Amino acid sequence: MTDPTTLWVQIEAREDHLAALRPGDRFALEVQAYPGESFNGQVMAASDAIDPTTRTLTVRGVLPNADRRLKAQMLATVHLKESRVSGTVIPAQAVTLRGAIHTVFVQRAPGVFQSQAVTLGHEGPREVVVTKGLVAGDKVVTQNVLLLARQFQIAAEEAAMKKGAPQ
């Protein structure tokens, strides 16, 4: 079952467009059925390989279609929109979610880590752009992040128990 109010778009892009087709990037789509009109969408994912025959990269986008004017299997022309969020790019696996707050673990010294709240400007499947909460030179933990988060949680629970215990 599908929902035609949101369409997935498959874009066959040339290699030289690779830099402008990262998850979160915007594009405008034009179809012959509606000359002079464009429909705005967003890149969701890109293939990890170039097709050796066509020398193109398959990119998947999503496009709102509330009025259902666009139909499945339509051919279209895509125009890329250069819009980059400025910030620090880090691996997506470095980010954890504590309630509604995104956090990362920053190494302050060898073996010393601090949980740091961050604001994300872009979330992709492999990388995110942090717009607030990190400074240049911060060393962000990218492996065993969930284990470290659990250790922080255990330490916080133990500290709360000691604080609340009768002396």
C-alpha positions as CSV (number, residue, x, y, z in Angstrom):
1,M,0.0,0.0,0.0
2,T,1.3,3.4,-0.8
3,D,0.5,7.0,0.1
4,P,0.5,9.2,-3.1
5,T,0.6,12.4,-1.0
6,T,4.3,11.8,-0.6
7,L,6.4,10.5,-3.5
8,W,9.8,8.9,-3.6
9,V,11.9,10.2,-6.5
10,Q,14.7,8.2,-8.0
11,I,17.3,10.5,-9.5
12,E,20.0,9.3,-11.9
13,A,22.7,11.9,-11.3
14,R,26.0,12.5,-13.0
15,E,29.2,12.1,-11.0
16,D,29.9,15.8,-11.0
17,H,26.7,16.4,-9.1
18,L,27.7,14.1,-6.2
19,A,28.7,17.0,-3.9
20,A,25.2,18.6,-4.2
21,L,23.3,15.4,-3.6
22,R,23.9,14.7,0.1
23,P,21.0,13.7,2.4
24,G,19.1,16.8,3.4
25,D,20.0,18.8,0.2
26,R,17.0,20.4,-1.6
27,F,16.1,20.0,-5.3
28,A,13.4,21.3,-7.6
29,L,11.6,18.9,-10.0
30,E,9.9,19.9,-13.3
31,V,7.7,17.6,-15.3
32,Q,6.3,18.2,-18.9
33,A,2.7,17.9,-17.7
34,Y,3.0,21.2,-15.8
35,P,5.3,23.5,-17.8
36,G,6.7,26.4,-15.8
37,E,6.0,24.8,-12.4
38,S,8.5,23.2,-10.1
39,F,8.0,21.0,-7.1
40,N,10.5,21.0,-4.2
41,G,11.9,17.9,-2.7
42,Q,14.7,16.7,-0.4
43,V,17.5,14.1,-0.9
44,M,17.1,11.2,1.5
45,A,19.9,8.8,0.4
46,A,22.5,8.2,-2.3
47,S,23.9,5.0,-3.6
48,D,27.4,4.0,-2.6
49,A,28.4,3.1,-6.2
50,I,28.4,4.6,-9.6
51,D,26.7,2.6,-12.4
52,P,29.7,1.6,-14.7
53,T,27.5,1.6,-17.8
54,T,25.7,4.9,-17.4
55,R,28.3,6.6,-15.1
56,T,25.4,7.8,-12.9
57,L,24.7,7.7,-9.2
58,T,21.2,6.7,-8.0
59,V,19.8,9.1,-5.5
60,R,16.5,8.8,-3.6
61,G,14.5,11.9,-2.7
62,V,11.2,12.6,-1.2
63,L,8.6,15.0,-2.5
64,P,5.3,16.3,-1.0
65,N,2.4,15.6,-3.3
66,A,-0.6,16.6,-1.2
67,D,-2.7,17.6,-4.3
68,R,-1.7,14.3,-6.1
69,R,-0.8,16.1,-9.3
70,L,2.4,14.1,-9.7
71,K,2.0,10.5,-10.7
72,A,4.2,7.5,-10.3
73,Q,6.6,6.8,-13.2
74,M,6.6,10.3,-14.5
75,L,9.8,11.5,-16.1
76,A,11.2,14.7,-14.7
77,T,14.1,17.1,-14.7
78,V,15.8,17.8,-11.4
79,H,17.5,21.1,-10.6
80,L,19.8,21.1,-7.7
81,K,19.7,23.7,-5.0
82,E,23.0,24.6,-3.3
83,S,22.2,24.9,0.3
84,R,24.6,23.8,2.9
85,V,24.2,24.2,6.6
86,S,27.4,25.4,8.2
87,G,28.7,23.6,11.1
88,T,30.9,20.6,12.2
89,V,30.4,17.4,10.3
90,I,30.6,14.2,12.5
91,P,29.6,10.6,12.0
92,A,26.0,10.0,12.8
93,Q,26.9,7.1,15.1
94,A,28.5,9.6,17.5
95,V,25.1,11.2,18.4
96,T,22.8,9.8,21.0
97,L,19.4,11.0,22.0
98,R,18.6,11.6,25.6
99,G,14.9,12.4,25.7
100,A,14.6,15.1,23.0
101,I,18.2,16.3,23.4
102,H,20.9,15.2,21.0
103,T,24.2,14.6,22.8
104,V,27.8,13.5,21.9
105,F,30.7,12.5,24.1
106,V,33.7,14.7,23.9
107,Q,37.1,13.5,25.1
108,R,38.5,16.2,27.4
109,A,41.7,14.2,28.3
110,P,42.8,10.6,27.8
111,G,40.1,8.5,29.5
112,V,38.0,11.5,30.5
113,F,34.8,12.1,28.6
114,Q,32.0,14.7,28.9
115,S,28.5,14.4,27.6
116,Q,27.7,17.5,25.5
117,A,24.3,18.6,24.2
118,V,24.4,19.6,20.5
119,T,22.1,21.1,18.0
120,L,21.9,19.4,14.6
121,G,21.4,21.4,11.4
122,H,21.3,18.3,9.2
123,E,20.9,14.6,9.9
124,G,22.0,12.1,7.3
125,P,22.3,8.3,7.5
126,R,26.1,8.4,7.8
127,E,26.9,12.0,9.0
128,V,25.3,14.9,10.8
129,V,26.1,18.6,10.8
130,V,26.4,20.0,14.4
131,T,25.5,23.7,14.3
132,K,25.9,24.3,18.1
133,G,27.6,22.6,21.0
134,L,31.0,21.7,19.5
135,V,34.1,23.8,18.9
136,A,37.0,23.2,16.5
137,G,39.3,20.6,17.8
138,D,36.8,18.7,20.0
139,K,37.5,15.0,19.9
140,V,34.1,13.2,19.6
141,V,33.6,9.6,20.5
142,T,32.5,7.6,17.5
143,Q,32.8,4.0,18.6
144,N,31.1,2.2,21.6
145,V,29.0,5.3,22.2
146,L,26.0,3.4,23.6
147,L,28.3,1.6,26.0
148,L,29.8,4.9,27.2
149,A,26.3,6.4,27.5
150,R,25.3,3.4,29.7
151,Q,28.3,3.9,31.9
152,F,27.4,7.6,32.4
153,Q,23.9,6.5,33.3
154,I,25.1,4.0,35.9
155,A,27.5,6.5,37.4
156,A,24.6,9.1,37.7
157,E,22.3,6.5,39.3
158,E,25.0,5.6,41.8
159,A,25.7,9.2,42.7
160,A,22.0,9.9,43.2
161,M,21.8,6.8,45.5
162,K,24.7,8.0,47.6
163,K,23.4,11.5,47.8
164,G,19.9,10.3,48.9
165,A,21.3,7.6,51.4
166,P,21.3,8.4,55.1
167,Q,24.7,9.3,56.4
